[in-house]
């Protein structure tokens, strides 16, 4: 049997495309999956940073009203809730970022 007649692994049809299973392919899939997970994590972290920025801007806008005619118990409650939400978002973001920075 020459090189042209060598048996090829059976091809599987996955999502409409032919796929030849191999250990090298599995390694590449694992690396590819890790890259995709990192991209997704980076995307998610960037969305969280944008959310933090938005919350801080809203927080600042509400703080401007403290001690003015627009100051009220409702405004102060909004400030408390927004502050708590911002702190929680910051903690969540740091939990995602710190392992990436160490790794």
Residue, then its C-alpha position, 0 to 999 in steps of 0.5 A: x500500500x503506498x501513501x495515496x492508498x493509506x487509510x484515512x480516519x473516517x470523517x464525521x459530519x459536525x455542524x454541516x462540515x467534515x471533521x477528521x478526529x485526531x489527538x492533535x485536533x483535540x489539543x488544538x480544540x482545547x487551546x482554542x477553547x481556552x482562547x475563546x474562554x479568555x476572550x469571553x472573560x475579557x469581554x465580560x470584564x470590559x462590560x463590567x468596567x463600563x457598568x462601574x463607570x456608569x454607576x459612578x457617574x450616576x452616583x456623582x449626579x445624585x451626590x450633587x443634590x445632597x444639601x440642596x432643595x432636591x435633597x430628600x429621603x428618596x434621593x438618599x435611599x437611591x444613593x445607598x442602593x447605587x453605592x451598594x450595587x457599585x461596590x458589588x460590581x467592583x468586587x465581582x470584577x476584581x474576582x475576575x481580574x485578579x486571577x487573570x493578572x496573576x496567570 
